[in-house]
Amino acid sequence: MRYSKPLQRSLGLSWDVNTDNFLFQLSSENKPITRRGILSTINSLYDPLGFLAPVIIQGKLLLRKIVSETVDWDQPLTDETADEWKSWRDTLIAIETLRIPRTYVPYLSKTATKELHVFSDASEKAIAAVAYLRTTDSSGEPNIGFILGKAKVAPTSGHTIPRLELSAAVLAVEITQTIMDNLDLHIDTVKFYTDNSGTRSVQAHEIHSSEWLLGPKQLLSSEQKNSEDIYQLIDPEEDGEIRATVNVAKTFSTPEHKAGRSLTHDVLNTLMAEVSAIVNSRPLVPVSTDPENPLILTPAMLLTQKTDYIFTSDYLGNSTNEISVLPNGDEYRLWPVFSGPVGGRNTCRYYNKRRKWTEDRRDLIEGDVILLKDKNICRTQWPVGIIVNSFKSSDEHVRKAEVRVIVNGKATTYTRPIVDMILLIENNPV
């Protein structure tokens, strides 16, 4: 008769001494389908190392939904929410068949290298991070072991995806620090990854074969195999569009160099920022001459996911790209490009001709294309609009006008005083 050792408790988990595996035992108690009962069920899944984090996070998300729908802890749930809860609860039975080896990797003492790989990702619902130990033996054969994972419910509002991904990266650093403080191993290398599919939620019956426990497949390949996937850089000479962009960047970034002077660090940073703005402002599609549609697709729109990037006809019409350097040697000016949409300091100087109040000037009329001032945003983001209606005061001069602009891809009409408008293109009716 074979001797069978009883289950032991380690770190709050059940430990099968015979197979040296961790396992989970679920409570068979039927708890009420209320907020209190659901919270009790979720908390009964004690998982300090994060083996079941992709499964438990689904229950926490459902609990947050229930909290917003109910007032009392013992208030019955709606039929739809109750069915959703039962569906998730019934899948938990598969957790009892899960077996997780206690050791990270086999023959840990005989490994040649030890690497810590930490993955993180975020969505509008949750953030997660997970760490794996990757070892290689003397022959280069890799092994992967799950160390620690965590998942948190994301805030309900007020956070963008980039900010949530940054929170996930912070969580990755936190679990890395926890591992380094408690793991009695010398780690040769620590690597961080973001936007990883292995941190996504899975069903309970899929957890045993998921990347969360087994680790990403990319860690099982050697560095020699990974090097075959590196793409060769494309020579700019082989692509006309790339070559043109490179030429523009070179032209705008070397005015002081051509003049025989060097740039300071601050001036160089400013110059390169303006060069990037110019290159990312070039239109990707044929430019329409219709003033009713001033929105032009540019690389900046694709990079920032915003449509309020200003691109005026004065810049589009410039073909000389003339460059001049001020004689004092302390500042630089790129004319006329930097006096256009990107050179905020000199835009009004050329667009808005200043006259004494004793001189008569032309009133704004319907059809004039103007630049609408806005003190709440920077000058480079002032919208271009067209006058649709003008209003005269008692002196028979236009003091305010109704202007139509494109904001976030939508046409919007504002009534503003003429002092907030800079005339760009006059409407000369025949």
ZIRA-V787694 format. One record per run of one state. SS is the DSSP state (A for helix, B for strand, O for the rest). FROM is the first residue (numbers start at 1). LEN is the number of residues. If there is no record, write none. Layout:
SS/FROM/LEN  SS/FROM/LEN
//
This chain:
O/1/7  B/8/3  O/11/2  B/13/4  O/17/4  B/21/3  O/24/11  A/35/9  O/44/9  A/53/17  O/70/9  A/79/19  O/98/2  B/100/2  O/102/6  A/108/3  O/111/2  B/113/10  O/123/3  B/126/11  O/137/5  B/142/12  O/154/7  A/161/22  O/183/6  B/189/6  O/195/2  A/197/3  O/200/4  A/204/6  O/210/1  A/211/4  O/215/2  A/217/4  O/221/2  A/223/5  O/228/8  A/236/3  O/239/1  A/240/14  O/254/1  A/255/4  O/259/6  A/265/15  O/280/3  B/283/1  O/284/14  B/298/1  A/299/6  O/305/8  A/313/4  O/317/7  B/324/1  O/325/8  B/333/1  O/334/3  A/337/3  O/340/7  A/347/5  O/352/17  B/369/4  O/373/6  A/379/3  O/382/2  B/384/9  O/393/5  B/398/10  O/408/2  B/410/8  A/418/3  B/421/5  O/426/5
//
